[in-house]
């Protein structure tokens, strides 16, 4: 009699390389932010840290002196700045029943690897995107000085791109020059952002490039020496908190939210010292109890029932509803502006298969198997703040 569990185990081990490749290729389809950074493998026995290297530019003034015949000038030494970052693990898995084992186990693993790859690829994208958007080199459309001042009229324009290019050039940001392409900066933006640019006469659509040249996956066009790559995962700054006071309070430092908070609301309210508005007054958060939806303030307040509780971390507010406009982020950067872990080269992305019969007494009837995927170590970090510029802007409805 054939032992199905043993055969499944043997088949799984023989095909693991194929499944790993399937997982990686599926994850790569989600990479946009994650593919343009300086890549570093995870060194063995390096703990939870990875080190990125940033070479310091030579001072041009040091080479301004004319050479003297027969005299060897003083040499220069390479110098570098090292940036360390903590890595984290991410993972997910699915359970597979024994019925599926009899109806096509390998097919189930293949499809699971594809879905898990897309899922973890998106996670890697989000981690990278959020790290890139944490920088302080910001340009706001329309000359606005704060995010909350942005209105629906402050859209991404050709002039905003020109300003961004000027800023990067002044900072001596290093352009990309791979694949014999002309030197260029890269822009990662949302489809909503490019919609507002593509009607301009200066826009060069990728389909109309005059010379056959290598293009990036997702590349849609170029403008002023900037290559545009579209991403559906581009950052959007949305209002974190919009809720109401459940019951009126009198000279109290705490109140209960009327509606169950969203994940974003709970995260914002859990950060001490975050500012919060209630009605027309401003307060400071002291704490949040998710079990009772109670917000504690650092000030006492007398609040009316149904008073609107809201944050001002997005665009302009509607004067009546206190809802805020979404603000979109468009990133323009040079080479080595940020660093990422090389997920492919370092083997950081792994598929983990536990066949039926591998769980011992936890699965006495060999009914369950699992297919999991793990990013063993990943991080992203800005290496040169001045070489990565974030444009914050509105988009057309």
Secondary structure per residue as TSV (DSSP state, phi and psi in degrees):
chain	resnum	aa	ss	phi	psi
A	1	X	-	360.0	132.5
A	2	X	-	-73.6	133.4
A	3	X	-	-89.1	103.5
A	4	X	H	-62.5	-39.6
A	5	X	H	-61.8	-44.4
A	6	X	H	-65.6	-43.2
A	7	X	H	-63.2	-41.1
A	8	X	H	-62.3	-42.2
A	9	X	H	-62.4	-45.0
A	10	X	H	-63.8	-43.6
A	11	X	H	-62.1	-41.2
A	12	X	H	-60.7	-45.7
A	13	X	H	-66.9	-39.5
A	14	X	H	-64.4	-33.1
A	15	X	T	-97.9	4.4
A	16	X	H	-59.4	-39.3
A	17	X	H	-60.5	-40.6
A	18	X	H	-63.6	-43.7
A	19	X	H	-66.4	-39.3
A	20	X	H	-59.2	-42.9
A	21	X	H	-66.3	-40.1
A	22	X	H	-61.6	-42.6
A	23	X	H	-61.8	-47.0
A	24	X	H	-65.2	-44.8
A	25	X	H	-64.1	-36.9
A	26	X	H	-67.8	-39.6
A	27	X	H	-64.3	-40.1
A	28	X	H	-61.9	-27.5
A	29	X	T	-64.1	-18.3
A	30	X	T	-95.7	-11.0
A	31	X	-	-78.1	124.9
A	32	X	S	-131.7	-65.3
A	33	X	G	-58.1	-35.2
A	34	X	G	-77.0	-8.6
A	35	X	G	-104.4	-3.4
A	36	X	S	-108.5	-0.1
A	37	X	S	-83.9	165.3
A	38	X	E	-65.8	121.6
A	39	X	E	-95.1	136.1
A	40	X	E	-131.8	133.0
A	41	X	-	-74.1	163.4
A	42	X	-	-86.7	110.5
A	43	X	-	-64.0	145.6
A	44	X	T	-64.1	143.2
A	45	X	T	58.7	32.6
A	46	X	-	-96.0	2.3
A	47	X	T	71.1	-139.1
A	48	X	T	-102.3	18.6
A	49	X	E	-123.4	148.3
A	50	X	E	-129.4	144.0
A	51	X	E	-112.3	127.3
A	52	X	E	-105.6	150.8
A	53	X	E	-114.8	133.5
A	54	X	E	-124.8	112.1
A	55	X	E	-73.7	134.6
A	56	X	-	-81.7	138.2
A	57	X	-	-68.6	146.9
A	58	X	-	-75.7	148.6
A	59	X	-	-79.7	118.2
A	60	X	G	-61.5	-29.4
A	61	X	G	-62.0	-27.0
A	62	X	G	-68.8	-20.6
A	63	X	G	-105.3	8.2
A	64	X	-	-76.4	-19.1
A	65	X	S	-75.0	129.7
A	66	X	-	-63.6	142.0
A	67	X	-	-72.0	143.0
A	68	X	-	-99.3	138.8
A	69	X	T	-58.7	125.5
A	70	X	T	78.4	1.8
A	71	X	-	-110.5	121.0
A	72	X	-	-82.3	123.1
A	73	X	-	-71.7	164.5
A	74	X	-	-66.3	140.5
A	75	X	-	-81.0	167.3
A	76	X	-	-113.7	154.5
A	77	X	-	-110.1	137.7
A	78	X	-	-67.8	136.1
A	79	X	-	-131.9	150.8
A	80	X	E	-141.4	156.2
A	81	X	E	-112.7	130.8
A	82	X	E	-100.8	136.6
A	83	X	E	-119.0	120.6
A	84	X	E	-98.7	145.9
A	85	X	E	-141.9	146.4
A	86	X	E	-80.7	138.5
A	87	X	-	-99.5	155.9
A	88	X	E	-131.6	162.0
A	89	X	E	-106.9	148.4
A	90	X	E	-138.4	146.4
A	91	X	E	-168.6	165.6
A	92	X	E	-159.4	160.9
A	93	X	E	-150.7	164.8
A	94	X	E	-127.6	150.3
A	95	X	E	-93.6	142.5
A	96	X	E	-123.4	126.4
A	97	X	E	-79.8	163.9
A	98	X	H	-68.8	-22.8
A	99	X	H	-63.3	-38.4
A	100	X	H	-68.6	-27.4
A	101	X	H	-59.8	-36.7
A	102	X	H	-83.6	-13.2
A	103	X	H	-113.2	10.1
A	104	X	H	131.8	65.7
A	105	X	H	-64.5	-43.6
A	106	X	H	-61.9	-38.8
A	107	X	H	-64.8	-38.5
A	108	X	H	-63.3	-43.1
A	109	X	H	-63.8	-43.5
A	110	X	H	-59.8	-46.8
A	111	X	H	-68.5	-37.1
A	112	X	H	-64.6	-41.9
A	113	X	H	-61.1	-39.2
A	114	X	H	-65.5	-46.6
A	115	X	H	-67.2	-42.6
A	116	X	H	-66.2	-35.9
A	117	X	H	-62.1	-44.4
A	118	X	H	-63.9	-39.0
A	119	X	H	-64.3	-50.3
A	120	X	H	-73.2	-29.6
A	121	X	H	-61.2	-39.3
A	122	X	H	-66.8	-38.9
A	123	X	H	-61.6	-46.1
A	124	X	H	-59.6	-40.8
A	125	X	H	-60.2	-46.2
A	126	X	H	-64.5	-42.3
A	127	X	H	-61.6	-44.8
A	128	X	H	-66.7	-46.8
A	129	X	H	-57.4	-46.1
A	130	X	H	-66.7	-35.7
A	131	X	H	-65.4	-42.0
A	132	X	H	-66.4	-32.7
A	133	X	T	-85.1	1.4
A	134	X	T	-87.2	-1.6
A	135	X	-	-73.5	167.4
A	136	X	S	-106.9	3.7
A	137	X	-	-88.7	91.8
A	138	X	E	-123.6	138.0
A	139	X	E	-123.4	125.7
A	140	X	E	-107.7	135.4
A	141	X	G	-58.9	148.5
A	142	X	G	72.2	10.8
A	143	X	G	75.2	13.4
A	144	X	-	-69.2	147.1
A	145	X	S	-100.1	-14.0
A	146	X	S	-133.2	154.5
A	147	X	G	-62.6	-39.8
A	148	X	G	-66.5	-17.0
A	149	X	G	-85.8	-10.8
A	150	X	-	-68.1	133.9
A	151	X	-	-116.3	177.7
A	152	X	T	-63.3	-18.6
A	153	X	T	-81.0	-13.4
A	154	X	-	-89.7	68.1
A	155	X	B	-89.4	168.2
A	156	X	-	-74.3	126.8
A	157	X	-	-127.4	168.1
A	158	X	H	-58.9	-38.7
A	159	X	H	-64.3	-36.2
A	160	X	H	-64.5	-37.4
A	161	X	H	-65.3	-43.4
A	162	X	H	-59.8	-42.8
A	163	X	H	-62.2	-42.0
A	164	X	H	-63.9	-43.3
A	165	X	H	-61.0	-42.9
A	166	X	H	-59.9	-42.0
A	167	X	H	-62.9	-44.0
A	168	X	H	-67.1	-39.1
A	169	X	H	-66.3	-39.0
A	170	X	H	-63.0	-32.3
A	171	X	T	-83.3	1.7
A	172	X	T	59.0	37.4
A	173	X	-	-61.9	136.7
A	174	X	-	-80.3	123.9
A	175	X	-	-77.6	162.2
A	176	X	B	-79.9	140.9
A	177	X	-	-138.2	20.6
A	178	X	G	-72.5	159.5
A	179	X	G	57.5	35.3
A	180	X	G	58.9	21.9
A	181	X	-	-82.2	157.9
A	182	X	-	-63.6	149.0
A	183	X	-	-54.7	137.0
A	184	X	B	-155.4	155.8
A	185	X	E	-94.0	165.1
A	186	X	E	-116.7	140.5
A	187	X	E	-120.8	128.3
A	188	X	E	-108.1	123.6
A	189	X	E	-146.1	165.6
A	190	X	-	-85.0	159.9
A	191	X	H	-57.2	-32.1
A	192	X	H	-65.2	-37.5
A	193	X	H	-69.1	-45.3
A	194	X	H	-69.3	-26.6
A	195	X	H	-56.4	-36.8
A	196	X	T	-79.0	-10.4
A	197	X	T	-102.5	-29.7
A	198	X	T	-69.7	-16.2
A	199	X	T	-84.8	-7.3
A	200	X	S	-74.3	140.9
A	201	X	T	-63.2	-23.1
A	202	X	T	-81.9	-12.8
A	203	X	-	-67.2	132.8
A	204	X	E	-107.5	107.8
A	205	X	E	-74.0	145.2
A	206	X	G	-59.8	-29.6
A	207	X	G	-71.8	-11.3
A	208	X	G	-114.7	14.2
A	209	X	-	-58.9	135.4
A	210	X	S	-75.3	-31.3
A	211	X	S	-109.0	138.6
A	212	X	-	-70.6	120.8
A	213	X	-	-149.7	160.9
A	214	X	-	-64.8	137.4
A	215	X	-	-123.7	157.1
A	216	X	-	-79.4	150.2
A	217	X	T	-61.8	126.7
A	218	X	T	89.7	-2.0
A	219	X	E	-68.1	134.9
A	220	X	E	-122.0	-14.5
A	221	X	E	168.5	-173.7
A	222	X	E	-150.4	162.5
A	223	X	E	-163.3	123.7
A	224	X	T	53.2	41.0
A	225	X	T	76.7	16.8
A	226	X	E	-115.2	126.9
A	227	X	E	-93.7	127.9
A	228	X	E	-99.0	127.3
A	229	X	E	-121.9	124.4
A	230	X	E	-87.6	143.2
A	231	X	-	-142.2	129.8
A	232	X	T	-74.9	-8.7
A	233	X	T	-101.4	11.9
A	234	X	-	-56.7	146.4
A	235	X	-	-67.3	136.3
A	236	X	E	-127.0	123.6
A	237	X	E	-87.3	111.6
A	238	X	-	-111.0	155.1
A	239	X	-	-60.1	123.1
A	240	X	-	-74.7	-38.9
A	241	X	-	-127.2	127.2
A	242	X	E	-148.4	110.3
A	243	X	E	-150.9	-167.6
A	244	X	E	-139.3	158.9
A	245	X	B	-77.7	131.8
A	246	X	S	-72.1	-52.4
A	247	X	S	-133.3	149.3
A	248	X	-	-61.8	145.1
A	249	X	-	-126.3	158.3
A	250	X	S	-131.5	116.4
A	251	X	S	47.0	51.0
A	252	X	E	-119.7	151.0
A	253	X	E	-96.2	6.2
A	254	X	E	-142.0	156.9
A	255	X	E	-154.6	163.9
A	256	X	E	-107.7	137.1
A	257	X	B	-72.4	143.6
A	258	X	S	-74.2	-40.0
A	259	X	S	-109.0	146.0
A	260	X	-	-57.6	128.6
A	261	X	-	-69.4	147.5
A	262	X	-	-74.3	171.4
A	263	X	H	-60.5	-40.4
A	264	X	H	-66.8	-39.3
A	265	X	H	-64.2	-45.9
A	266	X	H	-61.5	-40.3
A	267	X	H	-64.7	-43.5
A	268	X	H	-67.1	-44.7
A	269	X	H	-70.4	-19.4
A	270	X	T	-82.5	-9.2
A	271	X	S	-93.4	111.1
A	272	X	T	-59.5	143.6
A	273	X	T	78.8	0.3
A	274	X	-	-66.5	139.7
A	275	X	E	-77.1	150.1
A	276	X	E	-144.8	143.7
A	277	X	E	-108.4	138.7
A	278	X	E	-130.2	113.1
A	279	X	T	65.8	-124.1
A	280	X	T	-103.8	1.2
A	281	X	E	-99.8	153.5
A	282	X	E	-107.7	140.1
A	283	X	E	-138.2	174.1
A	284	X	E	-123.7	132.9
A	285	X	E	-76.3	132.9
A	286	X	E	-103.0	-29.9
A	287	X	E	-179.5	169.7
A	288	X	E	-145.4	131.6
A	289	X	E	-108.2	102.9
A	290	X	T	-67.0	-21.0
A	291	X	T	-70.5	-27.8
A	292	X	T	-120.7	1.3
A	293	X	T	58.2	36.0
A	294	X	E	-98.2	128.7
A	295	X	E	-102.7	130.9
A	296	X	E	-108.6	133.5
A	297	X	E	-105.4	162.1
A	298	X	E	-87.5	-2.9
A	299	X	E	-125.2	157.7
A	300	X	E	-86.8	150.1
A	301	X	E	-151.1	148.3
A	302	X	-	-106.6	111.4
A	303	X	-	-115.3	141.6
A	304	X	-	-85.2	148.7
A	305	X	T	-60.7	140.7
A	306	X	T	71.7	10.3
A	307	X	-	-62.8	139.3
A	308	X	E	-78.3	131.1
A	309	X	E	-108.5	123.1
A	310	X	E	-152.5	156.8
A	311	X	-	-105.1	159.6
A	312	X	-	-118.3	52.5
A	313	X	S	-109.0	15.2
A	314	X	S	-126.2	-144.4
A	315	X	S	-84.6	-160.5
A	316	X	-	-58.6	144.8
A	317	X	B	-89.4	145.4
A	318	X	-	-73.6	127.4
A	319	X	T	-62.8	-25.3
A	320	X	T	-96.8	-51.8
A	321	X	T	-83.4	-19.8
A	322	X	-	66.3	17.8
A	323	X	-	-82.2	147.3
A	324	X	B	-109.5	147.8
A	325	X	-	-70.9	139.7
A	326	X	-	-66.3	143.2
A	327	X	E	-118.3	127.2
A	328	X	E	-94.8	147.6
A	329	X	E	-109.8	128.8
A	330	X	E	-118.4	126.2
A	331	X	E	-105.3	129.9
A	332	X	E	-124.9	130.6
A	333	X	E	-153.2	163.1
A	334	X	-	-103.3	179.9
A	335	X	T	-67.1	141.6
A	336	X	T	63.5	23.3
A	337	X	S	-71.1	-27.8
A	338	X	E	-147.2	164.9
A	339	X	E	-125.8	150.5
A	340	X	E	-138.4	160.2
A	341	X	E	-77.6	135.3
A	342	X	-	-75.1	95.3
A	343	X	T	-63.3	-40.3
A	344	X	T	-75.4	-51.6
A	345	X	T	-67.9	-30.7
A	346	X	T	-94.1	1.6
A	347	X	T	66.2	27.0
A	348	X	-	-73.3	-19.7
A	349	X	E	-100.5	118.5
A	350	X	E	-131.1	144.4
A	351	X	E	-100.7	140.4
A	352	X	E	-128.1	117.2
A	353	X	E	-116.1	123.9
A	354	X	E	-112.5	101.8
A	355	X	-	-70.2	168.3
A	356	X	T	-59.1	136.4
A	357	X	T	94.2	-1.2
A	358	X	-	-93.5	-6.5
A	359	X	S	-95.2	0.0
A	360	X	G	63.2	-134.7
A	361	X	G	-70.3	-13.8
A	362	X	G	-72.2	-17.0
A	363	X	G	-140.2	71.5
A	364	X	T	-62.8	-23.0
A	365	X	T	-105.1	13.8
A	366	X	-	50.9	48.2
A	367	X	-	-95.0	-17.0
A	368	X	E	-127.2	138.7
A	369	X	E	-127.1	163.2
A	370	X	E	-133.6	146.6
A	371	X	E	-121.6	117.2
A	372	X	E	-125.1	164.1
A	373	X	E	-139.1	144.2
A	374	X	E	-140.9	135.3
A	375	X	E	-91.1	105.5
A	376	X	E	-65.5	-30.8
A	377	X	E	-163.7	126.7
A	378	X	E	-152.8	147.1
A	379	X	-	-161.6	165.8
A	380	X	E	-142.8	144.2
A	381	X	E	-152.1	143.2
A	382	X	E	-73.4	131.1
A	383	X	S	-99.9	-34.1
A	384	X	-	-137.5	102.4
A	385	X	G	-55.7	-36.5
A	386	X	G	-79.8	-10.7
A	387	X	G	-96.4	2.1
A	388	X	E	-130.8	117.3
A	389	X	E	-115.0	133.4
A	390	X	E	-106.0	123.5
A	391	X	E	-100.0	123.1
A	392	X	E	-102.3	133.8
A	393	X	E	-161.0	168.3
A	394	X	B	-91.2	171.9
A	395	X	-	-133.1	161.3
A	396	X	-	-67.7	147.5
A	397	X	-	-69.9	360.0
